[in-house]
Amino acid sequence: MTEKKKSIRGEYGKTLALLGEKYQDIVVLDADLSGSTKTGVFARKFPDRFFNMGVSEQDMIGTAAGLACVGKIPFVSTFAIFATGRAWEPVRQSVAYSKVNVKIVASHGGVTVGEDGGSHQSVEDIGLMRILPNMTVIVPADATEMRKVLEWAVDYNGPVYVRSSRIEFPCLYDDAYAFTIGKGDVVRDGMDATIVACGYMVHQALAAGDLLAKRGIRARIINMSTIKPLDTALLIEAARETGGIVTAEEHSVIGGLGSAVAETVSEEYPVPIKRIGVPDQFGTSGSPNELLAYFGLTPVDIEHAVLDVLKLKERKQISAP
């Protein structure tokens, strides 16, 4: 990991403009937020292939579906709360149900949106997209992975939802990293317990791993950037080999990564699981760091969850016949 911080949404804008040179069928639609989503980079380079749809997210999704039906490759962007909230029914009917080639890349996911408050902090979007048949759901862990995801998505024929953050954070990967859809990446090995995380929380998980190492505990840490399709084989292997799992996400504990992991493990290889995420409540206003602490999303919180899982794991082993 490099200490240099980079913006995932910034990398989106930069990569989209580069892809626009190679793929003449790429068109970009935004809902009057191109400065924040960074699609303005594409707009300045290819103004005839950029469409500012105004504050009309439902119409934007429908228009994108229509463009996809005539062979274009639409990339649609706005804040996550609007892409998956205001526009959920058109996403369901016009994109997922129809299985058209629309890429929804939403920024400002999670509580690190900060002072914009609960109305703009999307903590439901992964669940809302994950539940839709035909929808692929991806949460990149850094700017490099965002670029690799986009390079994959442009050649994939079907609906894709990609979530990015507002804040900048260090790069986990270098250019040699190869993104593979539906595959998690073990970023640190260990045999005592497993931490499965996505997005910014991968970095929090790595920091938690450092804290655990000081206790002599070796945690396996997985970047599960593809939420759907989920890497079930890797999860079952981790459950079998480490005997306990903690999930970490900047999303509600209901319906997101934690739910997906718990569903898989409980059916295939039950082990103790703890979910770190936003409890069953809306966000609130505060700085990103204040909100991470308020909602229990810090490395210390992850560390304590792992310690709890280890106790449950020990209890399970003692009670086993």
C-alpha positions as CSV (number, residue, x, y, z in Angstrom):
1,M,0.0,0.0,0.0
2,T,1.2,3.5,-0.8
3,E,0.7,6.4,1.5
4,K,-0.3,8.7,-1.3
5,K,-4.0,9.4,-1.2
6,K,-6.0,9.3,-4.4
7,S,-9.7,10.0,-5.2
8,I,-11.7,7.0,-6.5
9,R,-14.2,9.4,-8.2
10,G,-11.3,11.4,-9.6
11,E,-9.9,8.2,-11.1
12,Y,-13.4,7.5,-12.6
13,G,-13.4,10.8,-14.4
14,K,-9.9,10.4,-15.7
15,T,-10.4,6.7,-16.8
16,L,-13.7,7.4,-18.4
17,A,-12.1,10.1,-20.6
18,L,-9.3,7.7,-21.7
19,L,-11.8,5.0,-22.5
20,G,-13.8,7.5,-24.5
21,E,-10.9,7.7,-26.9
22,K,-10.8,3.9,-27.5
23,Y,-14.6,3.2,-27.4
24,Q,-16.5,5.6,-29.7
25,D,-19.9,4.2,-28.5
26,I,-19.3,5.3,-24.9
27,V,-21.8,8.0,-23.9
28,V,-22.0,9.6,-20.4
29,L,-25.1,10.9,-18.6
30,D,-25.1,12.9,-15.4
31,A,-27.8,14.5,-13.3
32,D,-26.3,18.0,-12.9
33,L,-23.5,16.8,-10.6
34,S,-20.6,16.4,-13.1
35,G,-18.3,18.5,-10.9
36,S,-18.8,16.1,-8.0
37,T,-19.0,12.8,-9.9
38,K,-16.0,13.9,-12.1
39,T,-17.8,13.1,-15.4
40,G,-17.0,16.7,-16.3
41,V,-13.6,15.5,-17.5
42,F,-15.4,13.4,-20.2
43,A,-17.8,16.2,-21.0
44,R,-15.0,18.7,-21.8
45,K,-13.2,16.1,-24.0
46,F,-16.3,14.7,-25.8
47,P,-19.1,17.3,-25.4
48,D,-21.2,15.7,-28.2
49,R,-21.3,12.4,-26.2
50,F,-22.1,13.9,-22.8
51,F,-25.7,14.6,-21.6
52,N,-26.5,16.6,-18.6
53,M,-30.0,15.4,-17.8
54,G,-30.6,17.9,-15.0
55,V,-32.2,16.9,-11.7
56,S,-34.1,14.1,-13.4
57,E,-32.5,10.9,-12.3
58,Q,-35.4,8.7,-13.4
59,D,-35.4,10.2,-16.9
60,M,-31.6,9.8,-17.0
61,I,-31.8,6.0,-16.4
62,G,-34.6,5.6,-19.0
63,T,-32.6,7.6,-21.5
64,A,-29.5,5.5,-20.8
65,A,-31.5,2.3,-21.3
66,G,-32.7,3.6,-24.7
67,L,-29.2,4.5,-25.7
68,A,-28.0,1.0,-24.8
69,C,-30.7,-0.5,-26.9
70,V,-29.3,1.2,-30.0
71,G,-25.7,0.0,-29.4
72,K,-24.3,2.7,-27.2
73,I,-22.4,2.0,-23.9
74,P,-23.9,4.4,-21.4
75,F,-22.2,5.4,-18.2
76,V,-24.6,7.0,-15.8
77,S,-23.5,9.0,-12.8
78,T,-24.9,10.8,-9.8
79,F,-24.8,10.5,-6.0
80,A,-25.5,6.9,-4.8
81,I,-28.6,8.1,-2.9
82,F,-30.2,9.3,-6.1
83,A,-28.9,6.6,-8.5
84,T,-30.4,3.8,-6.3
85,G,-33.1,5.7,-4.4
86,R,-34.9,8.2,-6.6
87,A,-34.2,6.1,-9.7
88,W,-34.7,2.6,-8.3
89,E,-37.8,1.7,-10.2
90,P,-36.4,2.7,-13.6
91,V,-33.2,0.9,-12.7
92,R,-35.3,-2.2,-12.0
93,Q,-37.7,-2.0,-15.0
94,S,-35.6,-0.4,-17.7
95,V,-32.1,-1.7,-16.9
96,A,-32.1,-4.8,-14.7
97,Y,-35.4,-6.4,-15.9
98,S,-34.5,-5.6,-19.5
99,K,-30.9,-6.6,-19.0
100,V,-29.5,-3.7,-21.0
101,N,-25.9,-2.6,-21.1
102,V,-26.0,0.4,-18.7
103,K,-23.1,1.1,-16.3
104,I,-24.2,3.0,-13.2
105,V,-21.2,4.5,-11.4
106,A,-22.4,6.3,-8.3
107,S,-20.3,8.6,-6.1
108,H,-20.7,9.7,-2.4
109,G,-21.5,6.2,-1.0
110,G,-21.6,5.7,2.7
111,V,-21.3,7.9,5.7
112,T,-17.9,9.4,4.8
113,V,-19.9,11.8,2.6
114,G,-19.7,13.7,5.9
115,E,-21.4,17.0,6.7
116,D,-24.0,16.6,3.9
117,G,-25.8,14.5,6.5
118,G,-28.2,11.6,6.5
119,S,-30.2,12.7,3.5
120,H,-27.2,12.3,1.3
121,Q,-25.4,9.4,3.0
122,S,-26.4,6.3,1.1
123,V,-26.2,3.3,3.4
124,E,-28.8,1.2,1.5
125,D,-27.5,1.3,-2.1
126,I,-25.6,-2.0,-2.1
127,G,-28.6,-3.8,-0.8
128,L,-30.9,-2.1,-3.3
129,M,-28.7,-3.1,-6.2
130,R,-27.7,-6.5,-4.9
131,I,-31.3,-7.6,-4.8
132,L,-31.9,-7.0,-8.5
133,P,-31.6,-9.9,-10.9
134,N,-29.0,-9.4,-13.7
135,M,-27.2,-6.6,-11.7
136,T,-23.5,-6.8,-11.0
137,V,-22.4,-4.9,-7.9
138,I,-18.8,-3.7,-7.3
139,V,-17.2,-1.6,-4.6
140,P,-13.6,-0.8,-5.5
141,A,-11.0,-0.6,-2.7
142,D,-8.9,2.2,-4.2
143,A,-8.3,4.3,-7.3
144,T,-6.3,1.6,-9.1
145,E,-9.1,-0.9,-8.7
146,M,-11.6,1.6,-9.9
147,R,-9.7,1.9,-13.1
148,K,-9.4,-1.8,-13.5
149,V,-13.1,-2.2,-12.9
150,L,-14.0,0.3,-15.6
151,E,-11.7,-1.4,-18.1
152,W,-13.6,-4.6,-17.3
153,A,-17.0,-3.1,-17.3
154,V,-16.8,-1.4,-20.7
155,D,-16.3,-4.8,-22.4
156,Y,-19.0,-6.5,-20.3
157,N,-22.5,-6.6,-21.8
158,G,-25.0,-6.1,-19.0
159,P,-26.0,-3.9,-16.1
160,V,-23.3,-2.9,-13.6
161,Y,-23.4,-0.8,-10.4
162,V,-20.1,0.6,-9.2
163,R,-20.0,2.5,-5.9
164,S,-17.3,5.1,-5.1
165,S,-16.5,7.3,-2.2
166,R,-16.2,11.0,-1.7
167,I,-13.1,10.9,0.4
168,E,-9.6,10.2,-0.7
169,F,-7.5,7.3,0.7
170,P,-4.3,5.5,0.0
171,C,-3.8,3.2,-2.9
172,L,-3.8,-0.5,-2.0
173,Y,-2.8,-1.8,-5.4
174,D,-0.3,-0.9,-8.1
175,D,-0.7,-1.1,-11.9
176,A,0.2,-4.8,-11.9
177,Y,-3.1,-5.6,-10.1
178,A,-5.5,-7.7,-12.2
179,F,-9.2,-7.3,-11.3
180,T,-11.3,-10.4,-11.9
181,I,-15.1,-10.2,-11.6
182,G,-16.5,-12.4,-8.9
183,K,-13.2,-13.0,-7.2
184,G,-12.1,-11.7,-3.8
185,D,-8.5,-10.8,-3.1
186,V,-6.6,-11.9,0.0
187,V,-4.6,-8.8,0.8
188,R,-3.2,-10.3,4.0
189,D,-3.0,-13.9,5.0
190,G,-3.7,-15.3,8.5
191,M,-5.2,-18.4,10.1
192,D,-6.8,-17.1,13.3
193,A,-9.9,-15.3,11.8
194,T,-11.0,-13.6,8.6
195,I,-12.0,-10.0,8.0
196,V,-14.0,-9.5,4.8
197,A,-14.3,-5.9,3.7
198,C,-15.1,-3.6,0.7
199,G,-14.3,-0.1,-0.3
200,Y,-12.6,2.2,2.2
201,M,-13.2,-0.4,4.9
202,V,-10.5,-2.6,3.4
203,H,-8.1,0.0,4.7
204,Q,-9.7,0.0,8.1
205,A,-9.5,-3.7,8.1
206,L,-5.8,-3.6,7.4
207,A,-5.3,-1.2,10.3
208,A,-7.3,-3.5,12.5
209,G,-5.0,-6.4,11.4
210,D,-2.0,-4.4,12.6
211,L,-3.7,-4.0,16.0
212,L,-4.5,-7.7,16.2
213,A,-0.9,-8.6,15.2
214,K,0.3,-6.8,18.3
215,R,-1.8,-9.3,20.3
216,G,-0.3,-12.2,18.4
217,I,-3.5,-12.7,16.3
218,R,-3.1,-13.3,12.6
219,A,-6.2,-12.2,10.7
220,R,-6.8,-13.1,7.1
221,I,-8.0,-9.9,5.3
222,I,-10.1,-10.2,2.1
223,N,-11.0,-7.4,-0.3
224,M,-14.4,-8.5,-1.5
225,S,-14.9,-5.7,-4.1
226,T,-17.4,-7.8,-6.1
227,I,-20.5,-8.0,-3.9
228,K,-22.4,-9.7,-6.7
229,P,-21.5,-12.2,-7.9
230,L,-19.9,-13.1,-4.6
231,D,-16.8,-15.3,-4.3
232,T,-18.4,-18.0,-2.4
233,A,-15.5,-20.5,-2.8
234,L,-13.1,-18.1,-1.2
235,L,-15.5,-17.4,1.7
236,I,-16.1,-21.1,2.4
237,E,-12.3,-21.7,2.3
238,A,-11.8,-18.9,4.8
239,A,-14.5,-20.2,7.1
240,R,-13.1,-23.7,7.0
241,E,-9.5,-22.6,7.5
242,T,-9.9,-19.7,10.0
243,G,-13.1,-20.7,11.8
244,G,-14.5,-17.2,12.2
245,I,-15.4,-14.2,10.1
246,V,-15.9,-10.4,10.6
247,T,-17.3,-8.3,7.8
248,A,-16.7,-4.6,7.5
249,E,-18.6,-2.2,5.2
250,E,-19.6,1.5,5.0
251,H,-23.2,0.5,4.5
252,S,-26.1,-0.8,6.6
253,V,-25.5,-4.1,8.2
254,I,-28.8,-5.1,6.6
255,G,-28.6,-6.2,2.9
256,G,-25.0,-5.4,2.0
257,L,-21.7,-7.3,2.2
258,G,-22.3,-8.6,5.7
259,S,-25.6,-10.1,4.8
260,A,-24.2,-11.6,1.6
261,V,-21.3,-13.2,3.5
262,A,-23.6,-14.4,6.4
263,E,-26.1,-16.0,3.9
264,T,-23.3,-17.9,2.2
265,V,-21.4,-19.1,5.2
266,S,-24.5,-20.0,7.2
267,E,-25.6,-22.3,4.4
268,E,-22.3,-23.8,3.4
269,Y,-19.9,-23.8,6.4
270,P,-21.4,-22.2,9.5
271,V,-18.8,-20.4,11.7
272,P,-19.2,-17.4,14.1
273,I,-19.7,-14.1,12.3
274,K,-19.8,-10.5,13.4
275,R,-20.9,-7.7,11.0
276,I,-19.3,-4.2,11.2
277,G,-21.4,-1.6,9.5
278,V,-24.0,1.1,10.0
279,P,-26.7,-0.1,12.4
280,D,-30.4,0.0,11.4
281,Q,-30.5,3.8,11.3
282,F,-29.9,6.7,8.9
283,G,-26.7,8.7,8.7
284,T,-26.1,12.0,10.4
285,S,-24.0,15.1,10.0
286,G,-20.3,15.2,11.0
287,S,-16.8,14.9,9.6
288,P,-15.9,11.5,8.0
289,N,-13.7,10.5,10.9
290,E,-16.3,11.6,13.5
291,L,-18.9,9.5,11.7
292,L,-16.7,6.4,11.4
293,A,-16.3,6.6,15.1
294,Y,-19.9,7.3,15.8
295,F,-21.1,4.3,13.8
296,G,-18.4,1.9,15.0
297,L,-16.5,1.6,11.8
298,T,-12.9,2.2,13.1
299,P,-10.0,-0.2,13.2
300,V,-10.5,-0.6,16.9
301,D,-14.2,-1.6,16.4
302,I,-13.1,-4.2,13.9
303,E,-10.4,-5.4,16.3
304,H,-12.9,-5.9,19.0
305,A,-15.3,-7.7,16.7
306,V,-12.5,-10.2,15.8
307,L,-11.8,-10.7,19.5
308,D,-15.5,-11.4,20.0
309,V,-15.5,-13.9,17.2
310,L,-12.4,-15.6,18.6
311,K,-14.3,-16.1,21.9
312,L,-17.3,-17.6,20.1
313,K,-14.9,-19.8,18.1
314,E,-13.3,-21.0,21.3
315,R,-16.7,-21.7,22.9
316,K,-17.7,-23.6,19.8
317,Q,-14.6,-25.7,19.9
318,I,-15.1,-26.5,23.7
319,S,-18.7,-27.5,23.2
320,A,-17.9,-29.7,20.2
321,P,-18.2,-33.5,20.9
